Amino acid sequence: MQRYVFDPLNPEKSTTEAAFPNRGNNWDTRNNGKDFEKVKGAKARNSSTTSAYVILETNQTIEMQSASTVDPVHNMVTLNAFGGLVKQGSWTSDDFSVLGLPAGFSAEASASGDQIEVTITGDGDGNVVSDSLLTFEIHSGAWDQVHKPASSLTVYQGSNTVTMAQFTPSNKIVAALDASSSNI
């Protein structure tokens, strides 16, 4: 809402406060429909900025092509930024961190609009023998705004997870052994 500067009962003479910042005559007709106009949302003058944050909206899985190589088709995680502007294009390792990433793997990130794409690549030093849960931090250098977060932000995941799933060959039978079939 924005208060009109001049007499709202005479529309030819009224204009919005945006045309004359920090001015106004406190006109009050006791009819807010005539004293104010609706404007697009913005932070109020002399108020602090909203908090910037990043979320993981869905469960996502990074798949392995072999025991130590990431599948290039299923190696991407999508994050979404809110309440702030992130640096567009490719990011450096100073802009983000991936926690829980096994040794020998690396991550690259880039942003387009409010969407952040993190790509996991590399040949691991050893085999990925169990599923790994990954979490993400966005550092202050990744924000492209004046009032950026002063410290790293952990990506809010809620109940969603990013799993780096161990390799399971498609011809491998995944089942528990039956105790009665010991003579196979």
N, C-alpha and C positions, 0 to 999 in steps of 0.2 A: 504494500500500500504506500502511496505517496501523496502528501498533502498538496493541494493546489496553493499557488502563491497569491493570486489575486481573487477577487470576489467570484466564487463558484456559481453564484446566481446569475451572473452576467457572462456567459461563455465566451463572448467576443473579447473580453478583457482578461480572462484567466489563462494562465499558462502553468506548466508543471514546475516543481521545485528544481528539477534537473536543469532547467534553463537558467536558474538563478540559485546556485548552490549556497547553502548556509543562510538563506534569507526566507522570509515568509511573514505573514501578518497574523498568524494564529486565528485566521477566520474560522468561525465555528457557527454553522447554521443549525447545529443539533441534528443534522441529517448527513451521516457519514457518506451516503451515496453521492452527495453533492460536494462534500469537502475533500474527498480523496479520489484517486484513480488507482486502478490495479496496474501494476507494472511487473515485468519479469523479475524473478527472484534474484536477489543479490544479498551479500552480507550487509548488515546495517552499518551506517557510519560509526566509527569509533568502536567497532566490535572486532573480536579476533576472528581469524579464518577458521573454517571448518577443518576437522582432522582429515588428513589424507590417509588412505589405507588401501590394501590390495587383498583380494579374496580368491580362493579356489572354489568355484561354484559347483563342480561335479567331481566324482571319483574318476581318477585317470590312471592308466597303467603304461609303463615303459616296458616293452617286450624285448627279449634277447633273441638274437639270431643264432647264437651258439652259446656255449658256457661262458665266453668272455667277450662277445661282440654284441653291441646294441643293434637291434633291428632298425634299419634306416626308415622304414615305413611307419613304425610305431615308437618314435623316440621324442615326441613333442608334448609339452604341457602348456595349457593355456590358463593364464591368470588375468584378472580384471582389476583395474585401478578405479578408485572412487574418491571423490572429494579433493582431487588434485590433478596436476598435469605431469605426466611422465615424459622423460626424454624420448624423442622419436628416433626410429632407426636402430642400428646396432648398439648394444651396450658393451662396456668393458667389464672385466672381472671386479673392478672397483665399485660397480653399480649394484651388484647382487651376489648372493651366495646360495649354494644348494647344499643343505646339510643332510648327511646320511648317504652320500654318494660313495660307492665303493672305490677303492684305490684303482687308478689307471683310467678312470672315466672323467670326462670334462663336460662343462655346460656352456652354452652360448645363449644369449638372450637378445631380443629385439622387441620394439614396441611400435604399434600402429594405432593411433587413437588412444583409447583406454585399455586396449588388449595387449598383453605381454605374452610373447611366445618364448618358452625356454626349451632348447633342444639339447638332448643328452647324446654325446658321441664318445667314441674311443674304444680301444681294446683294453680290457681290464688286465691288471698285472696277474691276477689269479682268476679262478672261476667264480662266478656268482653262484654260490651254493644254497642260498636262501633268499626269500623275498626281502627287499629293503624298503622301508618307508622313508620317503624324501620330504623334507620341509624346505621352505624358502625364506630368505631375508632380502628385503629391498633396502639398499643403502641410500643415504641422503643425496648422493651424487646423481641418482637416477631420476630425481624430481626436477622438472623444468619450470620452476616457479620461484617467486621471491621468498615466500614464507614456506620453505620446505621443512620436512621433519628434521629435527636436530640429530637424531640417531637412527640406527637401522630399525626397520619395521619388520616383524615376523608376519608372513602372509597368514591371514585368518583362513583356517580350513574348516572350522566347525566340525561336523562329523565326516567330512570328505577327506579322502586320502589320495596320495600319489604313491603308487607302488612300482618299484623296479622289480619285475617278476623274474625269477630264475628261469633258465632255459629248460624246456621240457620237449624232447623230440616228439614229433607227431606220431611216430610208430611205437612209442613207449607206452606200455599199459600202466596206467597210474591207478593202483588199487592196493589195499592192504592184503597181505598174505593170509590165506585161510589155514588155520592151525591143523585141520584134518587133511590137508593136502601136502604133507611133508615129503612125499616121494615123487615129486614132479621131475 
